[in-house]
Amino acid sequence: MTKILLLAAAGAAMLAFGSIAFAQFEPHPHLLAAHDKIEAAVAELRAANDGRKQYGGHRDRAEQLLLQAQGEIREAAIYANTHH
């Protein structure tokens, strides 16, 4: 239950800050592309979680790591925007 709530909160945050995030990436098309590819990968992992298959926690961990990577990409864009 806690995982579901955390994932829901993460999804809501992504929607709320989507337009802000796009502005951060505007001058960085490669960072934007990487960010979008991670978003697609997370969607695929979530689709794989059909409730019938178990992945030994590895699918969940992969999703967490992808979201962490997405955050790092966002931070890279912020850094680049503030240090030019």
Buried (B, 14 or more C-beta within 10 A) or exposed (E): EEEEEEBEEBEEEBEEEEEEBEEBBEEBEEBBEBBEEBBEBBEEBEEEBEEEEEEEEEBBEBBBEBBEBBEEBBEBBEEBBEEE
